[in-house]
């Protein structure tokens, strides 16, 4: 059985997806991803000039998002 796709929420940063992925718009058109790119970062601050991809704008716009998943031991 293959590992599930993991989407990592970077503290005060983008969603990071590692592994093969296809990202499409609301019409079903695929966004180009450079061949061989193993990691994709998706904007969640809304300020990227390259949406849906992250361009680092979260560093200068004051974006804050530090969600923590519940501890499974709780």
Residue pairs with C-beta under 8 A, 6 or more apart in sequence:
5 17
5 19
5 21
6 17
6 18
6 19
7 15
7 16
7 17
8 15
8 16
8 17
8 18
9 15
9 44
9 65
9 67
10 16
10 41
11 65
11 66
12 58
12 63
12 64
12 65
12 66
13 41
13 44
13 54
13 58
13 59
13 63
13 65
14 41
14 42
14 43
14 44
14 45
14 54
14 58
15 41
15 42
15 44
16 39
16 40
16 41
16 42
17 39
17 40
17 41
17 42
18 38
18 39
19 38
21 33
21 40
22 30
22 33
23 30
23 31
23 33
23 40
23 42
23 52
24 30
24 31
25 31
31 52
31 53
33 40
40 53
41 53
41 54
42 52
42 53
42 54
43 50
43 51
43 52
43 53
43 54
43 55
43 57
43 58
44 54
44 58
44 63
44 65
45 57
45 58
45 61
45 63
45 65
47 57
47 58
47 61
47 63
48 54
48 55
48 57
49 55
49 57
57 63
